[in-house]
Amino acid sequence: MTKKDDCDFSTSRRGFLTAAGIAVAGSTIGAGAATPVLAADDGQKTAASAAAVPFWGAHQGGILTRPQSHTYFAAFDLTTEKRDDVVKLLRVWTRAAARMAKGLPIDPFAETEIAYTAPIDTSAVVTTTSDAEAKPMLVTLVDSGESLELPPARLTLTFGFGAGLFMKDGKDRYGLAKHRPEAFIDLPRFVGDQLVEAHTGGDLSVQACADDPQVAFHAVRQLARLAYDVADIRWTQAGFIPNFGPKRTARNLMGFKDGTNNPSVANDATMDKVVWVGDEGPDWMHGGSYLVARRIRIALEHWDRTNVPFQEQTVGRQKASGAPLGKKHEFDAIDLKATDKDGNPIVPENSHVRLASAATNDGAQILRRPYSYNDGMNFTAERWPPWRQGNEYDAGLFFLAYQRDVRMGFAKIFDRMSKFDMMNQFATHVGGGFFAIPRGAAEGEYIGQRLFESA
Ligand code: HEM
């Protein structure tokens, strides 16, 4: 995957099933596979949601890819002590990911390769069908099946390596400690961080994004199944944004357009500067990136009791248009020097966009790819006046940011923001992780191969 929006419209899960003539085992799945897939869609929508994003390439997909409407993110803990297991897992994951990105179910290849991880007890399944022909298929069918008949939905799978791959509890489990890049620092604890241990960290990460939540969840579910006995899911996070297409900026749960002043993914030079690791990193990270993920709970009840002018001062932009304060249009440049008749800055000193801007951070930039999340309600004690306590939404922003070097990216920008940003009255960081995102894989390679083959 080299360019955003590179899409291949040629395959859908159903297309594969019929073309390959595979009789998927089990009467329910088999019957479903015969029904029309896209009949209810209008042409435009079908094309967009059916599209496949190429998996192979110099960079992993899901970074510059125009954000899909859904994400399902999972962080895994490696439970194996064996380096070979990790290599096998990445091999199997890569192959499964490449297939799922095309809209194909994961395939029976896993019968041999999966044996080391997932001893599937098929005996019970086999006895439930009277279809003798289906039996061999049942034995090897490893896909759980909920994405059959669905188009690829621009599925991307972006794999990351956490600090625990290189060293965990003082142990260099896989002999990789010496390959940990200098830029892959331990992130400091930031002011206000309330990271919940069970929702933080992980040795491996998988960010699945798709225009269909079932496709995204299905993908992670298969990878987790393939990882049995080698890696356990540590935490997951689902997220969503409006399915606006390329022309409009999605609004977050605060009601503001989010992503307006992102660096342009269409500009290769900018992406090289801001997102992709260059010669300063090890070979396996060339064309890779660093991902900071943060589950940021927003006190929506509190936010909803503030008036719009105050909200706009907090963000530094207008709510309806997304324009910077003092300007007319969403993409007008922010003027940080502008003052009102009393000499006060139009874009407040502690507004979000001023504190986050490259201009006030020695040029530091990141590529944000956030999703909203909504995980129901929780009993919550807020940390800002009026110190509400009670049942509140467990909802907010699943912040995902890619950068070439976190020291000139998130760590630099958030250090000051975490202390002074007006938005902190509403936003609390409650989980997340920091992951090295290796370069993309060429066809036939597996993700991370060059790391494991480094001398
Ligand atoms: C609940 C959490 C957050 C919300 C609701 C939020 C929302 C927004 C909004 C509405 C904008 C203005 C539109 C735009 O340019 O995209 C913005 C800009 C920005 N945000 Fe956030 N944000 C959050 C957290 C963060 C965090 C943790 C960072 C970390 C560094 C960050 C970095 C930025 C940057 C770099 C910009 C662009 C500033 C500029 O150059 O104009 N945001 N954010």
Boltz pocket constraint, residues with backbone or C-beta under 6 A from the ligand:
constraints:
  - pocket:
      binder: B
      contacts: [[A, 252], [A, 254], [A, 256], [A, 257], [A, 258], [A, 259], [A, 260], [A, 261], [A, 262], [A, 294], [A, 296], [A, 297], [A, 298], [A, 315], [A, 317], [A, 334], [A, 352], [A, 353], [A, 354], [A, 356], [A, 357], [A, 358], [A, 366], [A, 368], [A, 396], [A, 397], [A, 399], [A, 409], [A, 410], [A, 413], [A, 414], [A, 417], [A, 427]]
      max_distance: 6.0
